[in-house]
Amino acid sequence: MQDRNEISRPNTVLRLQGATLSPREHLSARHLLLRVMRLIAIGGLNDAAAAAVLFGQFGRGHRRALILMRALMLELSRTSHRQIALAPPCCGRITRDEAVILRALARTESDFAACHDDARLLLGRDTALGAATCFQAVAACFADLGAPFD
């Protein structure tokens, strides 16, 4: 029989039918971003599932990432001249638009022009400085929290 205190401790590893599950399964930055983007696209900017995913990954530091992800999604939806295709959260594949988003997020801060080109391609606009800035801010935030997009 398991001790009740063992379950409530934050770093406890639970064993279920031979599988080992950590309470905080760490996803790669790309998988995490795609899951959160897809959840926000379905549930809206105040989606609790997206906040829970970020909280599970980053703990108390999730608020900055959540606010920047909301700002990014708002900027993309507000300024886009075309429909951006996102896959469902359970899908293992990515769309072309998601690939462009991941490429923009992987750009370094010194390569802002290429990030801006990716944002322009994604949004179908001549200029997309706001979206490019949001991409850079989200990438810097994830790197600060230990999940870089390299």
Buried (B, 14 or more C-beta within 10 A) or exposed (E): EEEEEEEEEEEEEEEEEEEEEEEEEEBEBBEBBBBBBBBBBEBEBEBEBBBEBBBBBBEEBBEBBBEBBBBBBBBBEEBBEEEBEBBEBEEEEBBEBBEBBBBBBBBEEEEBEBBBBBBBBBBEBEEBEBBBBBBBBBBBBBBEBEBBBE
